[in-house]
């Protein structure tokens, strides 16, 4: 497990996840290296809409979708900071390139562009992120806390938030969350 790289993978929380913050979550891993990992929970909408976020930031918006688009709970770290997961990666002021297709941006320029319908083709806006220290995610995997599967951009950007976890599980051939077992076994 030492050399595993989970960048551009989904983490599916196992049913016995003790941490209620991550219970029944689907997390997209944006970066994973020897220093740790960073991800965005992509199936937890909040009560805040994009238009409300724009108002808080004094950004005027011409985008009618901002009224109904929910801001996501991205994770428990830096809850006061916005994270925009988007494709294409583009050229924004502060972007982590996940791969050639997807970026994670924290700068205000992308939010202003989204508000003016000039942003990336597809984007999810989240408050906060999920972070793991060096070796922590590997330890949690060994404890059977997560299932992993290579990520699908369609699951991230094409599906409503409530359909993302079941769709990610189907990538593993699992059709029902209740069918997951917390028992670890060896053949």
N, C-alpha and C positions, 0 to 999 in steps of 0.2 A: 504494500500500500504506500510505500515511501515515495515513489515517483509518479503517482497518479496526478493528472492535471484535469480538473473538472471545469475549466473554462468552457463556456458555451454548453453546459449541461444543466439539466433540471435536477433539483433535489426535491424528492417527494417525502414529506414527513410521514413516518410510520404511525399507525394508530395509537401506539403507547407513548408517543412523544410527551414527555413529562412537562415540557415547557409550553404552557398554554398559548404563548405568543406565536409559536410555530405549529400548533395543532392544525391539522388538515390544510397545510400550506403547500404551495408549489413555489419554489424559489429558483430563479434563473441566476446561475453563477456567471458573473461578468469578468471576474479575475480570480485565478488561483495559482499561487506560486509558493516558493519556500517561505515567504513572509506571512502567508495566510490566505484568506479568501474573502471576496466581497460579492454579495448577491442582492437581488431585488425580489421581494415576495410579489408575485404577479397575479394572485387571486384573492386579494383582500381589499375590496373597495372601501373607502371611508365615506362619511357623510358629506365631505367637502367636494364641491364641484370645481372644475377648472375655472369657471367664471368667478367663483368666490376667491380662489387663489389669486387670480389676476387682480381682483379688486384689492386684496390685502397688499399686493405688491405695487399698487398704483399703475397697473398696465391696462390700457383700454383694449377691448377686444371686439373684433368684427366677426368673430367665428360663432355662428349659431350653435354649433355642437358643444361649445364650451359650457352652455347652460346645463346640459345633461351628462357630460362626461365626468365620471368620478375620478378623484385623485386616489391613488392606491396607498395603503400602508406598506411601505417598502421594507420595513424592518425596524428594530428597536434602537438603532444607532443614528445619531444626528437627526432626530425627528423634526427639527426646525429647518432642515435643509431639503430642498427639492432635488430630485434625481430624475432625469428624463432618459428613458430607454427608448432608442429610436433606430429606424432604418430609413434611408441609408445613413451611414456614419456621418457623412458631411464634414464641414469645416466650421466648427464652433469654437468658442474661446477656450473652453475647458472640457475636453472630451477624452474619455478612456475608450480606445478602440478595442472592442471585444474580439472582433474579427473584421474581415474586409467589408462585411455587410452591416454590422450592428455597432452602435456606439452608446455610451452612457455619459451624459453631459450634465454638468452642475452649474453652468454659467447662465446668467440672466438673458443673454442674447437669444438662446433657443426658445425660451418662454415668450419673449416678445414676438419672435417669428411665428410661433404657434398661434398666438393671440391674433395675429394679422393674417392668418391662413397662408403663411410663407415658410412654414417649418418643414421638417422632414415628412416624407410620405406617410409614415406610420410612427406613432409615438405613444408611450405610456408615461404618465407623470406620477411619481411616487414621493411621499414624504418619508425620509429615513431609508436606511439600508440594513442588510444583515451582514455582520462581519465575524470572521473567525481568526483567531491568532494562529501562528505557525503550528502546524500539526493538529490543531483542534478539530478540523473537519474530518481528518483521517481517523482520529480517535472516535468521533461520533459515528462514523461509518462502521468502524469495528464494533461499536456498541449496538448496531442495528437500529440507529435512530433515523436513518434516511435510506431511501432507494435512489439510485441515480440512473439517468438515461440521457443520451445525447439530445440536446434541445432541438426543437422544431420552431422555426420562425413563424410558421402558420399558427401554431398553438399560442405563441406570444401575442401576435399582432392581429390575427384574423378572428379569434374567438372571443366571446364575452368572458369576463373574469370567472363566472361560475362554471364555465365549461372547460377551463384550462386544466384543472387537476385531473378530471376524468380522462381528458384527451391525452395528457402526459402518461397516465397509467396505461392507457391503451397502447402506447408506444412500446410498453413492456409486455403487452398481451394480457394485462389485468383489466377485467371489465367491471369490477366492483370493489370499492375501497374496503368494504367489510370483509372481503376475501383475504386481505393482507394478514399475515400471521406475524406475531412478534417473536416467535421461536426461531432460534438460529440452529441449523442442523448441518451435518456433514454427511455426505453420501459415502 
